[in-house]
Amino acid sequence: MTDIFMTSINILKSSQRDGIFNDIDMDKLFSNIKDVLDGNLLFWKEILLPMRVKLQQTGLPMDPSDLKDGFMKFDIYFKPYLHYVLDQKASAEYFKQKFSRDDLFQHL
C-alpha cells in the first residue's frame, strides 16, 4: 500500500503537471518506512522462512530455539522502528496538515 501511494506521488511530482505535489516532503510523510519494510523482510528471510521450511519438511512441532538468532539480532532487524516511531507524531501531523489544506492530496 505504501509503495502504491509513494509511487503515485513520485509519478505526479515528476510529471509535467504544473508541479502537482512538488511541495510534498516524502521523508516527512513516510519517514523511513522503506527501512522498516527492509528490516521486516530480512527477519522473514533469515529467521521465519527457514523455520517454516523446516516445519514443512520435518512435520515436527516448532522448536522455540529456532527463534534464538532472531532474538539475538532483534536490534539489527528492527532498528529502523526506533526512527520510525520517533517520527510518527510529526508524520501524522504533516499528513493532517496536507490533507486539510490540499484538495488534490485528499483525492490521492
FENCOR-V569680 format. One record per residue. RES is the residue in three letters. SS is DSSP state (alpha for helix, beta for strand, coil for the rest). PHI is phi in degrees with one decimal (* if undefined). PSI is psi in whole degrees, -180 to 180 (none if undefined). Layout:
# FENCOR-V569680
{{RES;SS;PHI;PSI} {RES;SS;PHI;PSI}}
This chain:
# FENCOR-V569680
{{MET;coil;*;-44} {THR;alpha;-62.3;-42} {ASP;alpha;-58.8;-43} {ILE;alpha;-62.6;-47} {PHE;alpha;-65.8;-46} {MET;alpha;-64.7;-42} {THR;alpha;-64.2;-42} {SER;alpha;-59.5;-46} {ILE;alpha;-64.6;-44} {ASN;alpha;-61.9;-40} {ILE;alpha;-63.8;-45} {LEU;alpha;-67.6;-35} {LYS;alpha;-67.6;-35} {SER;alpha;-89.4;-9} {SER;coil;-78.5;174} {GLN;coil;-92.1;49} {ARG;coil;-108.3;49} {ASP;coil;56.2;37} {GLY;coil;72.5;26} {ILE;coil;-57.0;130} {PHE;coil;64.8;13} {ASN;coil;-65.4;-22} {ASP;coil;-86.6;2} {ILE;coil;-84.1;124} {ASP;coil;-90.9;105} {MET;alpha;-62.7;-35} {ASP;alpha;-67.4;-39} {LYS;alpha;-68.4;-37} {LEU;alpha;-75.5;-43} {PHE;alpha;-111.4;-6} {SER;coil;53.4;-132} {ASN;coil;-110.3;43} {ILE;alpha;-56.9;-33} {LYS;alpha;-64.1;-40} {ASP;alpha;-65.7;-38} {VAL;alpha;-62.4;-46} {LEU;alpha;-61.9;-44} {ASP;alpha;-61.3;-41} {GLY;alpha;-62.7;-42} {ASN;alpha;-65.4;-42} {LEU;alpha;-64.9;-40} {LEU;alpha;-63.7;-43} {PHE;alpha;-60.9;-42} {TRP;alpha;-61.9;-50} {LYS;alpha;-66.0;-41} {GLU;alpha;-89.3;-26} {ILE;alpha;-117.5;-59} {LEU;alpha;-73.5;-43} {LEU;alpha;-63.3;-48} {PRO;alpha;-59.4;-36} {MET;alpha;-65.9;-42} {ARG;alpha;-63.1;-44} {VAL;alpha;-61.0;-45} {LYS;alpha;-59.6;-43} {LEU;alpha;-63.4;-42} {GLN;alpha;-66.8;-39} {GLN;alpha;-73.9;-40} {THR;alpha;-93.3;-28} {GLY;coil;72.7;5} {LEU;coil;-81.8;159} {PRO;coil;-63.6;159} {MET;coil;-62.2;138} {ASP;coil;-99.0;111} {PRO;alpha;-55.0;-25} {SER;alpha;-67.5;-16} {ASP;alpha;-66.4;-18} {LEU;alpha;-89.1;-5} {LYS;alpha;-53.0;-51} {ASP;alpha;-60.6;-35} {GLY;alpha;-63.4;-41} {PHE;alpha;-71.4;-37} {MET;alpha;-67.7;-31} {LYS;coil;-107.7;19} {PHE;alpha;-52.7;-44} {ASP;alpha;-64.2;-29} {ILE;alpha;-75.8;-49} {TYR;alpha;-62.8;-40} {PHE;coil;-111.9;15} {LYS;alpha;-56.1;-39} {PRO;alpha;-58.2;-24} {TYR;alpha;-63.0;-33} {LEU;alpha;-58.8;-52} {HIS;alpha;-60.9;-45} {TYR;alpha;-61.2;-47} {VAL;alpha;-65.7;-40} {LEU;alpha;-65.4;-29} {ASP;alpha;-87.6;-11} {GLN;alpha;-57.2;-46} {LYS;alpha;-63.4;-45} {ALA;alpha;-64.9;-39} {SER;alpha;-64.6;-42} {ALA;alpha;-64.8;-41} {GLU;alpha;-65.8;-41} {TYR;alpha;-62.1;-44} {PHE;alpha;-60.3;-48} {LYS;alpha;-60.1;-42} {GLN;alpha;-62.6;-49} {LYS;alpha;-63.2;-41} {PHE;alpha;-65.4;-39} {SER;alpha;-77.1;-22} {ARG;alpha;-110.9;-8} {ASP;coil;-130.7;108} {ASP;alpha;-61.0;-40} {LEU;alpha;-65.2;-39} {PHE;alpha;-62.3;-39} {GLN;alpha;-60.8;-41} {HIS;alpha;-69.5;-35} {LEU;coil;-65.5;none}}
